[in-house]
Amino acid sequence: MAQPSSKKHRNHPQYELLYHPGIPGRGEFIRLALEAAGVPYKDVARDEQDGYSTVQQICNNKGLESTDGNPPVFSPPALRIPGAGKDGKSALVIAQTPNILLYLGERLELVPEDDEAGRFYVQQLALTALDLNNEMHDSHHPIAGALYYEDQKPESLRKSQDVREMRIPKFLSYFERTLKHNEKTGNGQGLYLVGDKLTYADTTVWQVLDGCMFAFPKEMEARKQEFPALLGKFYENVKEESGLKEYLVSKRRLPYSMGVFRHYPELDRQ
Ligand SMILES: N[C@@H](CCC(=O)N[C@@H](CS)C(=O)NCC(=O)O)C(=O)O
């Protein structure tokens, strides 16, 4: 079981993350939120014997329900919350990364308190970061997820060029401006995208930046001068946040491999 330094575990159910075992992938957005909050969780595919078959049973079955009377799930990640089902005894299952983050945001105190507009704003930023996540996936799988990269390499080269030259700067510019706006209006100090403390917008944007740095190291290095606040102070600070600092050097943090963020040198800036 994942065991981050648990500041708030007495008030939380035993969250269960249902995701693939070998990659950070989209599950990482959920892990980062839980780790930043210091709330223990079970990473079912990794922490339980035969855990991955449980994940597949809940997330990839062809039946009319996922488990405990919950509707079917399209694909991982999903979050299972024992005791949060309609009858107060069974489990609630929630899928779609941003939906899970929305559920956890208030509970983990990773959204501005008593501020509806602030909650939507955090979600807006997370959704935007997840759009870039999808662009990064498509940079090596522009034609079909079921085909090998090698079978779509010419298209990957074209797509990556567009992602690096057009899309990445557009997203980074937006996040850089957001940081500056919040420095002026929300006491963000260049450390936070919304308000004056960590939200899941920060952890989600950070994860996408980190993944982009892994996939396109030359491109991202070259962009540092253009986006110094985002790729400098902000990026470095999130790594130092309590909970995340310990997690990022722990075994729970999986290395990038064959997931959304992949490093093919030929797709990077030449
Ligand atoms: N929009 C969904 C995407 C979920 C998704 O694409 N999951 C991947 C793993 S990271 C998967 O298993 N997809 C199977 C498929 O799309 O066929 C989310 O954000 O959770």
The ligand as a Gaussian input file, in Angstrom:
#p B3LYP/6-31G(d) Opt

LIG

0 1
 N      -10.180000      10.741000     -20.895000
 C       -9.799000       9.581000     -20.125000
 C       -8.809000       8.789000     -20.947000
 C       -8.534000       7.468000     -20.344000
 C       -7.544000       6.678000     -21.153000
 O       -7.262000       6.973000     -22.327000
 N       -6.989000       5.669000     -20.517000
 C       -5.996000       4.838000     -21.161000
 C       -4.882000       4.515000     -20.256000
 S       -3.991000       5.970000     -19.815000
 C       -6.665000       3.572000     -21.603000
 O       -6.612000       2.575000     -20.962000
 N       -7.322000       3.701000     -22.706000
 C       -7.936000       2.613000     -23.349000
 C       -8.638000       3.087000     -24.621000
 O       -8.813000       4.313000     -24.800000
 O       -8.980000       2.215000     -25.414000
 C       -9.193000      10.039000     -18.802000
 O       -8.669000      11.138000     -18.734000
 O       -9.251000       9.293000     -17.823000

